[in-house]
Amino acid sequence: QVQLVESGGGLVQTGGSLGVSCAASGDTICISDMAWYRQAPGKERELVASITRAGSANYADFVKGRFTISRDNAKNSIHLQMNNLKPEETAVYYCHAKGVGGWPRCPKSSWGQGTQVTVSS
């Protein structure tokens, strides 16, 4: 199994910056792509950014130019640096790991418990 633990959430003012991290453990060989999602109160969970094992990143349009996702394969971790934060980005931020294809003993998908990010207006 794969365990994902997020850290770094907290309270930040509008326009401020915050970084959140995710550490993977367990069967980390099972992990291919990793990503950050977020879910605001009363809203659907949405993809924020993703990154492959090779370090190729993709971003949702609403965070391009402000957020940066990075990955450290040696530490089995990812990080999301969030700049110029907006109040509407208050949400629980979740780490996600996609399982490698063709490995039946690996989970297809793993989620962390989330870390709260609050942006004050």
C-alpha positions as CSV (number, residue, x, y, z in Angstrom):
1,Q,0.0,0.0,0.0
2,V,0.9,3.6,-0.5
3,Q,0.6,6.2,2.3
4,L,0.6,9.9,1.6
5,V,0.9,12.5,4.3
6,E,0.5,16.2,3.6
7,S,2.0,19.0,5.6
8,G,2.5,22.7,5.5
9,G,-1.0,24.0,5.4
10,G,-2.0,27.0,7.4
11,L,-3.3,30.5,7.4
12,V,-2.0,33.1,5.0
13,Q,-3.1,36.6,4.0
14,T,-4.4,37.5,0.5
15,G,-1.4,37.8,-1.8
16,G,0.8,35.8,0.5
17,S,2.6,32.6,-0.2
18,L,2.5,29.1,1.3
19,G,4.1,25.8,0.5
20,V,2.6,22.4,1.1
21,S,4.4,19.1,1.0
22,C,3.5,15.5,0.6
23,A,5.6,12.5,1.7
24,A,4.9,9.1,0.3
25,S,5.7,5.9,2.1
26,G,5.0,2.2,1.8
27,D,5.0,0.7,-1.7
28,T,6.5,3.8,-3.3
29,I,7.6,1.7,-6.3
30,C,3.9,1.7,-7.2
31,I,3.8,5.4,-7.7
32,S,3.8,7.0,-11.2
33,D,2.3,10.5,-11.5
34,M,1.6,12.6,-8.4
35,A,-0.7,15.6,-8.1
36,W,-2.2,18.2,-5.8
37,Y,-6.0,18.5,-5.7
38,R,-8.0,20.9,-3.6
39,Q,-11.6,21.0,-2.3
40,A,-13.2,24.1,-1.1
41,P,-16.3,24.0,1.1
42,G,-19.4,23.1,-1.0
43,K,-17.4,22.6,-4.1
44,E,-16.1,19.6,-6.1
45,R,-12.5,18.5,-5.7
46,E,-10.4,19.9,-8.5
47,L,-7.0,19.2,-9.9
48,V,-4.4,22.0,-9.1
49,A,-1.2,20.6,-10.5
50,S,0.4,17.3,-11.5
51,I,3.9,16.0,-12.1
52,T,5.4,12.9,-13.6
53,R,8.3,10.9,-12.2
54,A,10.4,12.6,-14.9
55,G,9.4,16.0,-13.6
56,S,7.0,17.1,-16.3
57,A,4.5,19.4,-14.7
58,N,1.0,20.4,-15.6
59,Y,-1.1,23.1,-14.0
60,A,-4.7,24.1,-13.9
61,D,-5.3,27.4,-15.8
62,F,-6.3,29.2,-12.6
63,V,-2.9,28.7,-10.9
64,K,-0.5,29.0,-13.9
65,G,2.2,31.5,-13.1
66,R,1.5,31.5,-9.4
67,F,2.0,27.9,-8.3
68,T,4.9,25.6,-8.8
69,I,4.9,21.8,-8.3
70,S,8.1,20.0,-7.8
71,R,9.1,16.4,-7.0
72,D,12.0,14.7,-5.2
73,N,12.0,11.0,-6.3
74,A,14.7,10.1,-3.8
75,K,12.6,11.3,-0.9
76,N,9.3,10.2,-2.5
77,S,7.8,13.6,-2.0
78,I,6.2,16.4,-3.9
79,H,5.9,20.1,-3.0
80,L,3.5,22.8,-4.1
81,Q,4.7,26.4,-3.8
82,M,1.7,28.7,-3.9
83,N,2.2,32.4,-4.5
84,N,-0.2,35.4,-4.6
85,L,-2.9,33.4,-2.9
86,K,-6.5,34.4,-3.2
87,P,-9.3,34.0,-0.7
88,E,-11.2,31.7,-3.0
89,E,-8.3,29.3,-2.9
90,T,-9.1,28.5,0.7
91,A,-9.5,24.7,0.6
92,V,-8.3,21.4,1.8
93,Y,-5.3,20.5,-0.3
94,Y,-4.9,16.8,-1.1
95,C,-2.0,14.8,-2.3
96,H,-2.6,12.1,-4.9
97,A,-0.5,9.3,-6.3
98,K,-1.3,7.4,-9.5
99,G,-0.4,3.7,-9.5
100,V,1.9,2.4,-12.2
101,G,0.1,0.6,-15.0
102,G,0.4,-3.2,-15.3
103,W,1.3,-3.8,-11.7
104,P,-1.7,-5.7,-10.2
105,R,-0.2,-5.6,-6.7
106,C,-0.1,-1.8,-6.7
107,P,-3.0,0.4,-5.9
108,K,-4.4,2.3,-8.8
109,S,-4.8,5.5,-6.8
110,S,-3.8,6.8,-3.4
111,W,-4.9,9.9,-1.5
112,G,-3.6,11.7,1.5
113,Q,-5.8,13.0,4.3
114,G,-5.4,16.6,3.2
115,T,-4.0,19.8,4.7
116,Q,-6.1,22.9,5.3
117,V,-5.0,26.1,3.5
118,T,-6.9,29.2,4.6
119,V,-6.5,32.5,2.8
120,S,-7.8,35.5,4.7
121,S,-9.6,38.3,2.8
